[in-house]
Amino acid sequence: MKKVSIGLFLVLALVFASVSQAQFLGQVSTARTVSTGGSLVCGYIGVQDQLLVLFGQYRYGFAKLFDGGAKFGFIDFKDEAGFVLGGDLKFQILEDPFTAPFDLAVSG
């Protein structure tokens, strides 16, 4: 029954799949969240083939394992330029440095 359920889920996921785009503004970060009441301010520069990205990020810790962030920036791609504005929420699922050698978070 479990294999049938997994197979059905995969088929439905492929049937209802939609067009997706890569997040080229993404930066590599750990799963750790900002401490409660704490803030984090960062700036980033991205240089790729015919692309220049300058953006900043502000994160605020709402609870021990929960924080939110806002991103804003400027993109110059070939002859087109624009501004980017976005945000996310992150919840750290696993925080156990003694028994698990990694952190795990869900973000969206």
C-alpha positions in Angstrom: 0.0 0.0 0.0 2.9 2.4 0.8 4.5 1.9 -2.6 1.2 2.5 -4.3 0.7 5.7 -2.4 4.2 7.0 -3.2 3.7 6.1 -6.9 0.4 7.9 -7.0 1.9 10.9 -5.4 4.7 11.0 -7.9 2.4 10.7 -10.9 0.1 13.5 -9.6 3.1 15.7 -8.9 4.3 15.2 -12.5 0.8 15.8 -13.9 0.3 19.0 -12.0 3.9 20.3 -12.3 4.1 23.9 -13.4 6.8 26.0 -14.9 9.4 27.0 -12.3 12.3 29.4 -12.3 15.6 29.3 -10.5 16.3 31.9 -7.7 19.5 33.4 -9.0 19.6 35.8 -6.1 19.9 33.0 -3.6 22.9 32.9 -1.3 24.3 29.9 0.6 23.3 30.1 4.2 23.1 27.9 7.2 19.8 26.6 8.7 20.4 28.5 11.9 17.9 31.2 12.7 18.4 34.6 14.2 18.0 34.6 18.0 14.8 35.9 19.5 14.6 39.7 19.2 17.9 39.7 17.3 18.5 41.3 13.9 20.9 40.5 11.0 21.8 42.8 8.2 23.7 41.6 5.1 24.8 42.9 1.7 25.5 40.8 -1.4 27.1 41.3 -4.8 26.6 38.8 -7.5 28.5 38.9 -10.8 27.6 36.3 -13.5 27.7 36.1 -17.2 26.1 39.4 -18.4 24.4 39.8 -15.0 25.1 42.1 -12.0 23.1 41.8 -8.8 23.4 44.1 -5.7 21.0 43.4 -2.9 20.6 43.5 0.9 18.8 41.4 3.4 17.3 42.1 6.8 16.4 39.2 9.1 14.6 39.4 12.5 14.2 36.6 15.1 10.5 36.2 16.1 11.1 33.2 18.4 13.9 30.8 19.3 13.8 28.7 16.1 11.7 31.1 13.9 12.8 34.1 11.9 11.7 36.2 8.9 13.6 38.2 6.3 13.2 40.8 3.7 15.4 41.1 0.6 15.7 44.1 -1.7 18.1 44.8 -4.5 19.0 45.9 -8.0 19.5 43.6 -11.1 21.2 44.6 -14.3 20.8 41.8 -17.0 22.2 42.7 -20.4 20.3 45.9 -21.4 17.5 45.5 -18.8 17.6 46.7 -15.2 15.1 46.3 -12.4 14.5 46.2 -8.7 13.8 43.1 -6.6 11.8 42.8 -3.4 11.1 39.6 -1.6 10.7 38.0 1.8 10.7 34.6 3.5 10.1 32.9 6.8 12.4 30.2 8.2 11.7 27.6 10.9 14.6 25.5 12.2 13.5 21.9 12.6 16.6 20.3 14.0 19.0 21.9 16.4 21.2 19.3 18.1 24.9 19.9 17.8 25.9 16.9 20.0 24.1 14.0 18.2 23.5 15.4 14.7 26.3 16.9 12.6 23.9 19.1 10.6 21.1 21.6 11.0 17.7 21.4 9.2 15.3 24.2 8.4 12.1 24.8 6.4 11.9 28.1 4.5 9.4 29.6 2.1 
